[in-house]
Amino acid sequence: MAEEQQPTGGAGRPALDTIGGVLGLIVFLVGVGLLVSVFLRATKLYGEIGPAIDAARAGSQAAPAPGPTHPAQQGPAAASQGGKPLASIGAEFGLKLVWLVVQGLLAALVAAMGAKLAGAHRGKRT
């Protein structure tokens, strides 16, 4: 009968396999947590779009106040009378969405690398 051989690396090898597997699992869980965080922020962003557009529409329909017509001359009171332009709101939400996509891709890479690390150490026992 064949004798069972230890993996190359001596007696310390199984302990390293266990540590690597646990570390891979932790990295995987951190990646999944980051993905959940990105998802929650995306749903929050989606909920903010409607009110921001409504505020911009309400601000554009409001009657202009008497006084200087140039926004730089109106001062801080102009911000309370109307909202931001619709193009500015669209650009702001577009940039936030692109940033969330980038963060989601990075979180997915972290989770994939953690799963790869945990899986690599799982099959080393011979």
Beta strands, then each sheet from edge to edge (+ up, - down):
end
